[in-house]
Amino acid sequence: MWNIDWNPVLLTLGTLEIRWYGVMIVLAVVAAIGVSLLEARRTGFSQDAIWDVALWAVIGGIIGARLLHIIDKWNYYMLHPAELLNFAGLAVWGAVLGALLAIVIYALVKRISLWQLGDIVAPGGILGQAIGRVGCLINGCCYGDVCDLPFAVTYNNPNSYAPQGVPIYPTQLFHLIWNLIGFGILWLLRKRLKPQGQLFMLYFVVFGVGDFVIHFFREGEPFLFGLPQAQIVDMLMVPTALIIFIVRAIRYKSTGRLAAGEQANTSVKSPEG
C-alpha cells in the first residue's frame, strides 16, 4: 500500500490557493500545443493556425469541463448555487467535447480540413491528458473505490480531496498509464493511417475504451442506467468514432482500388505514338 502525503496546495497568496493540479494543467496544455506544433511542421500545416485553435480549444475545454461537471452534480449545485461560478469541479469528457466543438468551429470558419487538423492535435491531446492526471493524483480528485489489493493508495494530507486514510484504487494512475499508452499508439500510427481523420477517430476510441473500463474502479454517482456520466459519454462516443473510422477506411480502400483500376485501363488503351 502506498501513502500519498503530498500537499496538493503549492502555495497560498492570501485567500488564493495555487494547487499542483493547476500547474499540471498548464504543463498539459503546453505539451499538447508543443506536440501539435511538431506535427504541423512535419505535415506542412500552418503553425499559426495551431496557436489560434489552441486558444479556442482551451477556452472551449474549460467551459465544457465545467458545464458537464455541473450537469453531473446538478442536485448538489441546486442546493449550493453560490458554487456554480467556481472551478472546483471539472469533467474530463466535458473538456474533450468543449475542445472538439472549438476545433470544429475553427475549421469551418477558416475553411480548413477538420480531418487534417484533428490528426495533428490528437497525439498532443492525449499526452496532455496524461500529464493532467499527474495533477489528479496529487490533488486526490478522481479517486477510486475502496481497495484491499497491494497496490492500493491512501491519502493523508488534509488538503486532499480523497478520503483520508482509506485504501483506494489509484485510478488517477490507471488513467495516466492508459493515456500514455494511447499516446504511444497514436504516435506510432500517425504516418500510417489513411485517409486523414483516422488518427482523430482512433483517439476517441482509445481514450473512451480506457475511460469506460477504469470508471468501474472509481468513486462516482449513477447518472443514467446505473452508470456514471462519463461511462454514458464513453458509450456514445466510442461506437460513433469507431463507425466513422470503419466507414471511412472502407471508402478509402474502395476509392483506391477504383483509381488503380482506372489507371490500369487507361494505360492499356493508350496508343503508342
Backbone as CSV, one residue per row, in Angstrom:
resi,resn,N_x,N_y,N_z,CA_x,CA_y,CA_z,C_x,C_y,C_z
1,MET,0.844,-1.197,0.000,0.000,0.000,0.000,0.880,1.248,0.000
2,TRP,0.523,2.230,-0.838,1.295,3.464,-0.933,0.577,4.577,-0.192
3,ASN,1.350,5.358,0.546,0.792,6.515,1.241,1.143,7.784,0.482
4,ILE,0.145,8.594,0.176,0.360,9.860,-0.530,0.085,10.996,0.452
5,ASP,1.165,11.687,0.835,1.036,12.775,1.796,1.516,14.096,1.204
6,TRP,1.541,14.147,-0.127,1.985,15.346,-0.834,0.901,16.409,-0.704
7,ASN,1.269,17.593,-0.257,0.296,18.673,-0.110,-0.144,19.151,-1.494
8,PRO,-1.420,19.015,-1.830,-1.886,19.455,-3.151,-1.802,20.962,-3.363
9,VAL,-1.674,21.725,-2.277,-1.581,23.181,-2.372,-0.115,23.572,-2.500
10,LEU,0.249,24.124,-3.638,1.633,24.533,-3.870,1.998,25.738,-3.014
11,LEU,1.143,26.763,-3.045,1.349,27.940,-2.218,0.034,28.682,-2.042
12,THR,-0.007,29.517,-1.025,-1.202,30.297,-0.718,-0.856,31.771,-0.723
13,LEU,-1.636,32.551,-1.474,-1.464,34.000,-1.529,-2.739,34.639,-0.999
14,GLY,-2.731,34.976,0.290,-3.943,35.499,0.904,-5.010,34.427,0.929
15,THR,-6.129,34.695,0.246,-7.207,33.709,0.157,-7.099,32.841,-1.104
16,LEU,-6.089,33.126,-1.916,-5.913,32.393,-3.175,-5.010,31.193,-2.969
17,GLU,-5.502,30.014,-3.366,-4.710,28.798,-3.327,-4.245,28.429,-4.730
18,ILE,-2.969,28.187,-4.873,-2.427,27.670,-6.128,-2.072,26.211,-5.881
19,ARG,-2.801,25.330,-6.554,-2.640,23.899,-6.334,-1.781,23.280,-7.441
20,TRP,-1.160,22.163,-7.116,-0.369,21.437,-8.092,-1.211,21.024,-9.297
21,TYR,-2.500,20.815,-9.063,-3.396,20.433,-10.156,-3.384,21.496,-11.254
22,GLY,-3.466,22.755,-10.846,-3.448,23.843,-11.822,-2.129,23.909,-12.571
23,VAL,-1.022,23.671,-11.862,0.296,23.672,-12.502,0.377,22.587,-13.562
24,MET,-0.131,21.394,-13.227,-0.064,20.283,-14.170,-0.975,20.508,-15.371
25,ILE,-2.097,21.191,-15.155,-2.970,21.507,-16.286,-2.269,22.448,-17.253
26,VAL,-1.545,23.435,-16.717,-0.782,24.353,-17.570,0.281,23.572,-18.352
27,LEU,0.992,22.685,-17.668,2.000,21.867,-18.351,1.361,20.963,-19.403
28,ALA,0.166,20.474,-19.116,-0.546,19.621,-20.073,-0.870,20.396,-21.349
29,VAL,-1.320,21.630,-21.189,-1.643,22.474,-22.350,-0.379,22.765,-23.159
30,VAL,0.712,23.076,-22.455,1.985,23.367,-23.124,2.448,22.151,-23.931
31,ALA,2.348,20.955,-23.318,2.765,19.732,-24.010,1.891,19.464,-25.230
32,ALA,0.574,19.640,-25.081,-0.346,19.401,-26.197,-0.049,20.336,-27.364
33,ILE,0.182,21.591,-27.049,0.499,22.557,-28.110,1.843,22.241,-28.743
34,GLY,2.840,21.888,-27.914,4.174,21.589,-28.433,4.169,20.425,-29.402
35,VAL,3.499,19.332,-29.037,3.433,18.160,-29.918,2.658,18.500,-31.189
36,SER,1.593,19.276,-31.055,0.798,19.666,-32.227,1.613,20.531,-33.181
37,LEU,2.459,21.391,-32.634,3.326,22.223,-33.481,4.331,21.354,-34.233
38,LEU,4.863,20.340,-33.566,5.785,19.425,-34.238,5.096,18.699,-35.393
39,GLU,3.866,18.258,-35.154,3.120,17.571,-36.193,2.752,18.515,-37.335
40,ALA,2.428,19.754,-36.992,2.112,20.741,-38.025,3.321,20.990,-38.914
41,ARG,4.485,21.088,-38.306,5.713,21.299,-39.086,5.984,20.100,-39.990
42,ARG,5.790,18.904,-39.465,6.049,17.688,-40.249,5.125,17.589,-41.456
43,THR,3.865,17.966,-41.281,2.872,17.806,-42.341,2.713,19.050,-43.212
44,GLY,3.431,20.120,-42.882,3.319,21.339,-43.665,2.094,22.173,-43.344
45,PHE,1.477,21.897,-42.215,0.297,22.651,-41.776,0.742,23.953,-41.103
46,SER,-0.113,24.962,-41.163,0.219,26.267,-40.586,0.384,26.185,-39.070
47,GLN,1.561,26.565,-38.572,1.776,26.595,-37.125,1.008,27.749,-36.480
48,ASP,0.796,28.819,-37.224,-0.024,29.928,-36.700,-1.442,29.451,-36.424
49,ALA,-1.954,28.577,-37.285,-3.299,28.043,-37.080,-3.364,27.201,-35.809
50,ILE,-2.280,26.500,-35.506,-2.243,25.694,-34.276,-2.328,26.598,-33.052
51,TRP,-1.601,27.702,-33.062,-1.676,28.642,-31.943,-3.090,29.201,-31.810
52,ASP,-3.701,29.527,-32.935,-5.065,30.086,-32.900,-6.064,29.077,-32.348
53,VAL,-6.037,27.873,-32.885,-7.018,26.871,-32.470,-6.763,26.435,-31.029
54,ALA,-5.495,26.495,-30.595,-5.182,26.125,-29.206,-5.884,27.056,-28.230
55,LEU,-5.896,28.340,-28.540,-6.556,29.312,-27.672,-8.035,28.988,-27.533
56,TRP,-8.685,28.746,-28.663,-10.123,28.460,-28.629,-10.407,27.095,-28.011
57,ALA,-9.525,26.125,-28.235,-9.716,24.796,-27.653,-9.590,24.842,-26.130
58,VAL,-8.660,25.645,-25.623,-8.505,25.779,-24.174,-9.750,26.414,-23.565
59,ILE,-10.227,27.483,-24.189,-11.431,28.152,-23.687,-12.632,27.201,-23.745
60,GLY,-12.802,26.548,-24.892,-13.908,25.605,-25.035,-13.796,24.443,-24.076
61,GLY,-12.557,23.970,-23.852,-12.347,22.853,-22.939,-12.700,23.205,-21.504
62,ILE,-12.323,24.392,-21.066,-12.628,24.816,-19.693,-14.134,24.962,-19.499
63,ILE,-14.781,25.614,-20.455,-16.235,25.803,-20.351,-16.958,24.453,-20.394
64,GLY,-16.562,23.597,-21.331,-17.194,22.286,-21.444,-16.975,21.432,-20.212
65,ALA,-15.764,21.463,-19.659,-15.454,20.667,-18.473,-16.303,21.100,-17.286
66,ARG,-16.473,22.405,-17.160,-17.271,22.915,-16.035,-18.756,22.606,-16.221
67,LEU,-19.262,22.793,-17.440,-20.684,22.562,-17.693,-21.067,21.098,-17.491
68,LEU,-20.248,20.191,-17.984,-20.575,18.773,-17.850,-20.505,18.335,-16.386
69,HIS,-19.569,18.919,-15.643,-19.492,18.618,-14.214,-20.739,19.115,-13.484
70,ILE,-21.191,20.317,-13.822,-22.391,20.866,-13.183,-23.615,20.008,-13.500
71,ILE,-23.723,19.563,-14.744,-24.828,18.688,-15.123,-24.771,17.390,-14.322
72,ASP,-23.562,16.848,-14.161,-23.393,15.599,-13.424,-23.781,15.762,-11.948
73,LYS,-23.471,16.915,-11.376,-23.744,17.167,-9.953,-24.873,18.192,-9.784
74,TRP,-25.879,18.107,-10.638,-26.930,19.121,-10.688,-27.633,19.297,-9.348
75,ASN,-27.971,18.223,-8.686,-28.677,18.321,-7.402,-27.846,19.062,-6.362
76,TYR,-26.548,18.804,-6.354,-25.674,19.482,-5.394,-25.647,20.986,-5.655
77,TYR,-25.497,21.366,-6.931,-25.362,22.790,-7.244,-26.684,23.544,-7.090
78,MET,-27.795,22.842,-7.177,-29.065,23.495,-6.903,-29.193,23.844,-5.421
79,LEU,-28.529,23.058,-4.583,-28.526,23.349,-3.152,-27.419,24.324,-2.760
80,HIS,-26.414,24.459,-3.638,-25.290,25.361,-3.375,-25.031,26.230,-4.605
81,PRO,-25.971,27.084,-4.991,-25.834,27.871,-6.233,-24.637,28.818,-6.230
82,ALA,-24.179,29.232,-5.053,-23.041,30.153,-4.994,-21.766,29.511,-5.549
83,GLU,-21.722,28.175,-5.591,-20.531,27.473,-6.065,-20.540,27.222,-7.566
84,LEU,-21.586,27.675,-8.235,-21.660,27.455,-9.680,-20.538,28.148,-10.436
85,LEU,-20.088,29.282,-9.925,-19.124,30.092,-10.660,-17.669,29.771,-10.346
86,ASN,-17.421,28.851,-9.406,-16.023,28.494,-9.181,-15.649,27.317,-10.081
87,PHE,-14.384,26.902,-10.029,-13.920,25.831,-10.909,-13.355,24.672,-10.098
88,ALA,-14.050,24.372,-8.993,-13.601,23.295,-8.117,-13.836,21.922,-8.729
89,GLY,-14.717,21.819,-9.712,-15.004,20.537,-10.342,-14.995,20.644,-11.853
90,LEU,-14.283,19.728,-12.505,-14.192,19.713,-13.966,-14.353,18.270,-14.449
91,ALA,-15.046,18.098,-15.555,-15.239,16.771,-16.138,-14.340,16.629,-17.366
92,VAL,-13.568,15.540,-17.405,-12.612,15.358,-18.498,-13.313,15.278,-19.845
93,TRP,-14.422,14.506,-19.923,-15.132,14.418,-21.190,-15.685,15.786,-21.596
94,GLY,-16.056,16.596,-20.611,-16.509,17.946,-20.928,-15.408,18.759,-21.578
95,ALA,-14.176,18.594,-21.068,-13.034,19.291,-21.660,-12.788,18.817,-23.084
96,VAL,-12.893,17.499,-23.300,-12.668,16.939,-24.634,-13.733,17.432,-25.615
97,LEU,-14.995,17.370,-25.198,-16.085,17.785,-26.092,-16.076,19.285,-26.334
98,GLY,-15.740,20.057,-25.300,-15.650,21.510,-25.475,-14.540,21.888,-26.438
99,ALA,-13.392,21.230,-26.287,-12.283,21.476,-27.205,-12.633,21.017,-28.616
100,LEU,-13.325,19.875,-28.726,-13.741,19.371,-30.036,-14.654,20.368,-30.741
101,LEU,-15.623,20.911,-30.013,-16.532,21.891,-30.602,-15.763,23.115,-31.093
102,ALA,-14.790,23.561,-30.305,-13.986,24.716,-30.706,-13.190,24.408,-31.978
103,ILE,-12.636,23.196,-32.062,-11.859,22.808,-33.238,-12.750,22.729,-34.476
104,VAL,-13.941,22.169,-34.319,-14.881,22.067,-35.443,-15.259,23.449,-35.946
105,ILE,-15.606,24.343,-35.027,-16.000,25.696,-35.415,-14.843,26.417,-36.103
106,TYR,-13.640,26.268,-35.552,-12.467,26.922,-36.147,-12.236,26.414,-37.571
107,ALA,-12.333,25.096,-37.753,-12.111,24.529,-39.084,-13.151,25.022,-40.080
108,LEU,-14.399,25.139,-39.643,-15.454,25.608,-40.529,-15.262,27.079,-40.891
109,VAL,-14.934,27.892,-39.892,-14.764,29.330,-40.132,-13.565,29.589,-41.038
110,LYS,-12.472,28.896,-40.785,-11.240,29.110,-41.558,-11.201,28.290,-42.848
111,ARG,-12.210,27.430,-43.020,-12.311,26.592,-44.211,-11.069,25.735,-44.414
112,ILE,-10.669,25.066,-43.344,-9.558,24.130,-43.417,-10.091,22.737,-43.099
113,SER,-9.310,21.727,-43.398,-9.743,20.347,-43.212,-9.812,19.991,-41.725
114,LEU,-11.008,19.659,-41.258,-11.166,19.208,-39.876,-10.405,17.910,-39.654
115,TRP,-10.407,17.038,-40.665,-9.725,15.752,-40.529,-8.225,15.945,-40.352
116,GLN,-7.640,16.808,-41.154,-6.208,17.050,-41.033,-5.870,17.699,-39.692
117,LEU,-6.663,18.686,-39.311,-6.433,19.369,-38.038,-6.586,18.397,-36.874
118,GLY,-7.599,17.539,-36.947,-7.814,16.564,-35.886,-6.647,15.601,-35.742
119,ASP,-6.109,15.129,-36.872,-4.961,14.229,-36.836,-3.752,14.894,-36.190
120,ILE,-3.587,16.175,-36.451,-2.422,16.904,-35.931,-2.501,17.072,-34.416
121,VAL,-3.686,17.358,-33.896,-3.806,17.652,-32.463,-4.059,16.416,-31.605
122,ALA,-4.428,15.282,-32.209,-4.796,14.101,-31.428,-3.671,13.566,-30.533
123,PRO,-2.446,13.346,-31.053,-1.394,12.818,-30.168,-1.079,13.753,-29.005
124,GLY,-0.972,15.041,-29.284,-0.691,16.000,-28.221,-1.818,16.078,-27.215
125,GLY,-3.047,15.912,-27.701,-4.197,15.973,-26.812,-4.176,14.885,-25.762
126,ILE,-3.911,13.652,-26.175,-3.928,12.549,-25.210,-2.693,12.576,-24.312
127,LEU,-1.576,13.107,-24.817,-0.404,13.289,-23.953,-0.707,14.334,-22.882
128,GLY,-1.387,15.415,-23.270,-1.781,16.429,-22.297,-2.686,15.857,-21.223
129,GLN,-3.566,14.959,-21.617,-4.456,14.329,-20.634,-3.670,13.478,-19.638
130,ALA,-2.631,12.807,-20.121,-1.786,12.013,-19.228,-1.112,12.911,-18.192
131,ILE,-0.582,14.033,-18.642,0.084,14.960,-17.726,-0.922,15.533,-16.735
132,GLY,-2.117,15.836,-17.202,-3.154,16.348,-16.311,-3.497,15.366,-15.208
133,ARG,-3.399,14.069,-15.482,-3.702,13.057,-14.469,-2.661,13.037,-13.344
134,VAL,-1.468,13.538,-13.598,-0.499,13.702,-12.516,-1.062,14.682,-11.493
135,GLY,-1.695,15.740,-11.993,-2.341,16.691,-11.106,-3.463,16.059,-10.309
136,CYS,-4.235,15.171,-10.961,-5.311,14.465,-10.252,-4.748,13.586,-9.144
137,LEU,-3.632,12.923,-9.426,-3.024,12.033,-8.443,-2.580,12.817,-7.207
138,ILE,-1.969,13.969,-7.412,-1.536,14.801,-6.287,-2.735,15.414,-5.578
139,ASN,-3.701,15.833,-6.351,-4.873,16.533,-5.820,-5.786,15.625,-4.998
140,GLY,-5.800,14.345,-5.366,-6.699,13.408,-4.703,-8.087,13.378,-5.299
141,CYS,-8.305,14.087,-6.411,-9.602,14.036,-7.081,-9.637,12.811,-7.995
142,CYS,-10.817,12.503,-8.527,-10.965,11.359,-9.438,-10.471,10.059,-8.790
143,TYR,-10.673,9.955,-7.488,-10.139,8.815,-6.750,-10.994,7.560,-6.940
144,GLY,-10.410,6.415,-6.540,-11.060,5.140,-6.757,-11.880,4.663,-5.578
145,ASP,-12.532,3.535,-5.798,-13.292,2.885,-4.728,-12.332,2.246,-3.724
146,VAL,-12.886,1.809,-2.615,-12.096,1.129,-1.590,-11.441,-0.114,-2.188
147,CYS,-10.188,-0.330,-1.846,-9.405,-1.417,-2.438,-8.581,-2.103,-1.350
148,ASP,-8.524,-3.438,-1.389,-7.720,-4.176,-0.416,-6.547,-4.886,-1.073
149,LEU,-6.187,-4.445,-2.280,-5.066,-5.044,-3.002,-3.751,-4.329,-2.655
150,PRO,-2.609,-4.972,-2.901,-1.320,-4.390,-2.504,-1.001,-3.044,-3.141
151,PHE,-1.583,-2.765,-4.318,-1.265,-1.501,-4.986,-2.216,-0.364,-4.599
152,ALA,-3.020,-0.577,-3.575,-3.928,0.481,-3.119,-3.129,1.676,-2.601
153,VAL,-3.749,2.846,-2.628,-3.119,4.058,-2.099,-3.996,4.640,-0.993
154,THR,-3.356,5.360,-0.083,-4.094,6.096,0.938,-3.620,7.542,0.917
155,TYR,-4.556,8.450,1.109,-4.247,9.883,1.174,-4.289,10.333,2.634
156,ASN,-3.265,11.090,3.024,-3.167,11.507,4.415,-3.086,13.013,4.590
157,ASN,-2.985,13.763,3.488,-2.912,15.212,3.614,-4.320,15.804,3.706
158,PRO,-4.576,16.678,4.659,-5.928,17.234,4.825,-6.393,18.095,3.662
159,ASN,-5.475,18.551,2.807,-5.863,19.365,1.651,-6.246,18.521,0.443
160,SER,-6.155,17.191,0.599,-6.519,16.294,-0.492,-8.030,16.146,-0.567
161,TYR,-8.526,15.896,-1.776,-9.959,15.674,-1.976,-10.356,14.220,-1.713
162,ALA,-9.391,13.329,-1.638,-9.685,11.915,-1.415,-9.981,11.664,0.063
163,PRO,-10.720,10.599,0.354,-10.980,10.259,1.763,-9.674,9.957,2.491
164,GLN,-9.552,10.433,3.717,-8.309,10.313,4.466,-8.119,8.912,5.051
165,GLY,-6.917,8.345,4.833,-6.540,7.086,5.453,-7.285,5.866,4.976
166,VAL,-8.011,5.970,3.873,-8.789,4.844,3.347,-8.069,4.259,2.131
167,PRO,-7.774,2.966,2.108,-7.113,2.374,0.939,-8.058,2.349,-0.267
168,ILE,-7.619,2.937,-1.366,-8.457,3.063,-2.559,-7.656,2.711,-3.808
169,TYR,-8.381,2.413,-4.891,-7.718,2.169,-6.173,-7.040,3.446,-6.667
170,PRO,-5.802,3.341,-7.183,-5.121,4.523,-7.739,-5.596,4.802,-9.168
171,THR,-6.872,5.143,-9.291,-7.461,5.278,-10.628,-6.829,6.421,-11.430
172,GLN,-6.329,7.436,-10.734,-5.635,8.511,-11.458,-4.411,7.953,-12.175
173,LEU,-3.724,7.019,-11.508,-2.556,6.384,-12.116,-2.976,5.480,-13.278
174,PHE,-4.116,4.804,-13.129,-4.640,3.989,-14.235,-4.872,4.870,-15.475
175,HIS,-5.532,6.021,-15.263,-5.790,6.938,-16.368,-4.478,7.419,-16.989
176,LEU,-3.525,7.769,-16.138,-2.237,8.280,-16.623,-1.552,7.248,-17.517
177,ILE,-1.472,6.010,-17.028,-0.795,4.954,-17.793,-1.525,4.679,-19.106
178,TRP,-2.855,4.611,-19.044,-3.618,4.337,-20.262,-3.448,5.461,-21.295
179,ASN,-3.451,6.693,-20.833,-3.276,7.814,-21.761,-1.878,7.812,-22.377
180,LEU,-0.870,7.410,-21.608,0.479,7.300,-22.168,0.536,6.185,-23.215
181,ILE,-0.151,5.075,-22.939,-0.238,4.004,-23.938,-0.940,4.520,-25.197
182,GLY,-2.029,5.275,-24.987,-2.741,5.856,-26.117,-1.863,6.786,-26.925
183,PHE,-1.063,7.588,-26.244,-0.135,8.485,-26.945,0.850,7.672,-27.788
184,GLY,1.382,6.585,-27.209,2.311,5.739,-27.957,1.672,5.153,-29.200
185,ILE,0.426,4.708,-29.078,-0.290,4.133,-30.223,-0.486,5.175,-31.316
186,LEU,-0.972,6.348,-30.932,-1.220,7.396,-31.926,0.083,7.881,-32.558
187,TRP,1.113,7.985,-31.748,2.392,8.481,-32.270,2.977,7.504,-33.290
188,LEU,2.853,6.214,-33.021,3.387,5.213,-33.942,2.588,5.124,-35.236
189,LEU,1.285,5.394,-35.150,0.422,5.244,-36.323,0.183,6.531,-37.093
190,ARG,0.737,7.626,-36.610,0.387,8.930,-37.192,0.801,9.067,-38.658
191,LYS,1.803,8.300,-39.109,2.243,8.379,-40.500,1.632,7.275,-41.367
192,ARG,0.889,6.359,-40.736,0.438,5.174,-41.458,-1.053,5.185,-41.774
193,LEU,-1.852,5.748,-40.877,-3.302,5.676,-41.062,-3.763,6.614,-42.171
194,LYS,-4.594,6.107,-43.034,-5.196,6.901,-44.096,-6.648,6.478,-44.239
195,PRO,-7.513,7.394,-44.659,-7.261,8.774,-45.049,-7.109,9.688,-43.836
196,GLN,-6.994,10.986,-44.098,-6.913,11.940,-43.000,-8.151,11.831,-42.117
197,GLY,-7.934,11.961,-40.831,-9.034,11.891,-39.882,-9.102,10.577,-39.133
198,GLN,-8.412,9.542,-39.645,-8.458,8.239,-38.973,-7.771,8.287,-37.604
199,LEU,-6.666,9.006,-37.521,-5.978,9.135,-36.245,-6.862,9.881,-35.242
200,PHE,-7.581,10.870,-35.728,-8.502,11.657,-34.914,-9.581,10.760,-34.321
201,MET,-10.175,9.904,-35.152,-11.215,8.994,-34.674,-10.640,7.931,-33.745
202,LEU,-9.431,7.480,-34.035,-8.798,6.476,-33.187,-8.554,7.030,-31.785
203,TYR,-8.257,8.322,-31.704,-8.080,8.955,-30.396,-9.317,8.759,-29.522
204,PHE,-10.492,9.014,-30.070,-11.731,8.880,-29.294,-11.975,7.432,-28.888
205,VAL,-11.640,6.499,-29.767,-11.831,5.083,-29.453,-10.894,4.666,-28.320
206,VAL,-9.612,4.968,-28.458,-8.626,4.569,-27.448,-8.926,5.208,-26.103
207,PHE,-9.121,6.522,-26.111,-9.387,7.216,-24.857,-10.679,6.713,-24.213
208,GLY,-11.735,6.565,-25.008,-13.033,6.187,-24.475,-13.070,4.782,-23.906
209,VAL,-12.404,3.834,-24.573,-12.386,2.448,-24.078,-11.716,2.390,-22.713
210,GLY,-10.551,3.015,-22.585,-9.852,3.015,-21.311,-10.637,3.714,-20.226
211,ASP,-11.233,4.843,-20.572,-12.015,5.607,-19.598,-13.206,4.791,-19.099
212,PHE,-13.858,4.074,-20.006,-15.020,3.267,-19.636,-14.636,2.180,-18.631
213,VAL,-13.548,1.478,-18.899,-13.119,0.383,-18.023,-12.674,0.921,-16.663
214,ILE,-11.886,1.974,-16.660,-11.331,2.497,-15.409,-12.426,3.022,-14.491
215,HIS,-13.513,3.525,-15.050,-14.589,4.070,-14.214,-15.297,2.994,-13.385
216,PHE,-15.115,1.737,-13.716,-15.665,0.684,-12.866,-14.950,0.616,-11.518
217,PHE,-13.760,1.199,-11.446,-12.973,1.185,-10.209,-12.972,2.542,-9.511
218,ARG,-13.740,3.490,-10.038,-13.756,4.847,-9.486,-14.993,5.106,-8.645
219,GLU,-14.828,6.024,-7.717,-15.975,6.512,-6.954,-16.823,7.366,-7.879
220,GLY,-18.127,7.256,-7.772,-18.997,8.057,-8.608,-20.456,7.747,-8.385
221,GLU,-21.286,8.725,-8.694,-22.728,8.548,-8.536,-23.355,8.147,-9.871
222,PRO,-24.357,7.265,-9.854,-25.050,6.890,-11.094,-25.698,8.116,-11.743
223,PHE,-25.555,8.197,-13.056,-26.141,9.310,-13.804,-27.319,8.836,-14.655
224,LEU,-27.138,7.667,-15.281,-28.178,7.106,-16.146,-27.924,5.604,-16.287
225,PHE,-28.994,4.821,-16.212,-28.878,3.365,-16.326,-27.928,2.777,-15.287
226,GLY,-27.807,3.426,-14.142,-26.930,2.936,-13.089,-25.460,3.176,-13.331
227,LEU,-25.121,3.904,-14.400,-23.733,4.192,-14.743,-23.418,5.663,-14.519
228,PRO,-22.154,5.990,-14.206,-21.773,7.398,-14.077,-21.805,8.103,-15.422
229,GLN,-21.830,9.419,-15.373,-21.952,10.224,-16.592,-20.865,9.914,-17.609
230,ALA,-19.620,9.774,-17.140,-18.505,9.552,-18.060,-18.688,8.283,-18.879
231,GLN,-19.188,7.226,-18.259,-19.382,5.978,-18.994,-20.505,6.086,-20.016
232,ILE,-21.509,6.898,-19.726,-22.570,7.133,-20.715,-21.988,7.826,-21.944
233,VAL,-21.134,8.822,-21.707,-20.490,9.516,-22.832,-19.580,8.559,-23.584
234,ASP,-18.830,7.719,-22.841,-17.985,6.707,-23.492,-18.806,5.828,-24.428
235,MET,-19.984,5.402,-23.958,-20.834,4.505,-24.732,-21.397,5.175,-25.981
236,LEU,-21.465,6.485,-25.978,-21.930,7.223,-27.151,-20.786,7.518,-28.115
237,MET,-19.646,7.944,-27.564,-18.553,8.427,-28.394,-17.751,7.296,-29.043
238,VAL,-17.476,6.230,-28.287,-16.632,5.164,-28.837,-17.272,4.494,-30.062
239,PRO,-18.534,4.031,-29.986,-19.131,3.423,-31.192,-19.231,4.407,-32.355
240,THR,-19.561,5.671,-32.050,-19.670,6.669,-33.115,-18.343,6.846,-33.839
241,ALA,-17.263,7.021,-33.064,-15.942,7.207,-33.659,-15.505,5.944,-34.399
242,LEU,-15.824,4.775,-33.853,-15.418,3.515,-34.484,-16.147,3.307,-35.806
243,ILE,-17.425,3.630,-35.837,-18.190,3.505,-37.083,-17.634,4.440,-38.149
244,ILE,-17.370,5.691,-37.764,-16.790,6.649,-38.716,-15.446,6.135,-39.227
245,PHE,-14.630,5.603,-38.314,-13.312,5.067,-38.675,-13.453,3.949,-39.707
246,ILE,-14.352,3.002,-39.450,-14.514,1.844,-40.338,-15.085,2.261,-41.695
247,VAL,-16.114,3.106,-41.682,-16.746,3.548,-42.931,-15.745,4.297,-43.803
248,ARG,-14.977,5.193,-43.208,-14.013,5.975,-43.977,-12.883,5.089,-44.493
249,ALA,-12.486,4.075,-43.715,-11.449,3.152,-44.174,-11.936,2.347,-45.375
250,ILE,-13.174,1.877,-45.315,-13.742,1.106,-46.430,-13.849,1.970,-47.687
251,ARG,-14.345,3.183,-47.509,-14.469,4.086,-48.652,-13.108,4.404,-49.262
252,TYR,-12.120,4.601,-48.408,-10.775,4.932,-48.901,-10.196,3.771,-49.708
253,LYS,-10.374,2.555,-49.195,-9.862,1.389,-49.915,-10.588,1.198,-51.234
254,SER,-11.915,1.415,-51.228,-12.691,1.270,-52.462,-12.273,2.310,-53.482
255,THR,-12.096,3.527,-53.038,-11.666,4.605,-53.927,-10.286,4.325,-54.488
256,GLY,-9.401,3.795,-53.628,-8.052,3.478,-54.075,-8.044,2.382,-55.123
257,ARG,-8.857,1.348,-54.908,-8.943,0.255,-55.899,-9.531,0.754,-57.214
258,LEU,-10.541,1.630,-57.116,-11.167,2.164,-58.318,-10.177,3.013,-59.106
259,ALA,-9.432,3.832,-58.389,-8.449,4.689,-59.057,-7.361,3.851,-59.715
260,ALA,-6.925,2.791,-59.031,-5.892,1.919,-59.592,-6.416,1.208,-60.841
261,GLY,-7.684,0.802,-60.797,-8.275,0.125,-61.940,-8.404,1.049,-63.132
262,GLU,-8.826,2.289,-62.900,-8.961,3.258,-63.983,-7.601,3.572,-64.598
263,GLN,-6.578,3.670,-63.731,-5.245,3.964,-64.242,-4.738,2.807,-65.100
264,ALA,-5.032,1.569,-64.659,-4.597,0.401,-65.423,-5.297,0.338,-66.785
265,ASN,-6.610,0.620,-66.794,-7.355,0.601,-68.050,-6.845,1.657,-69.005
266,THR,-6.529,2.829,-68.470,-6.028,3.922,-69.322,-4.693,3.547,-69.948
267,SER,-3.822,2.916,-69.150,-2.510,2.542,-69.669,-2.612,1.469,-70.744
268,VAL,-3.599,0.576,-70.638,-3.770,-0.491,-71.622,-4.299,0.063,-72.943
269,LYS,-5.245,1.035,-72.841,-5.917,1.542,-74.026,-5.143,2.664,-74.713
270,SER,-4.154,3.242,-74.026,-3.426,4.365,-74.625,-2.608,3.901,-75.807
271,PRO,-2.759,4.541,-76.983,-1.975,4.153,-78.152,-0.518,4.577,-77.997
272,GLU,0.383,3.822,-78.616,1.800,4.185,-78.552,2.139,4.987,-79.793
273,GLY,2.609,6.214,-79.583,2.997,7.058,-80.714,1.819,7.401,-81.536
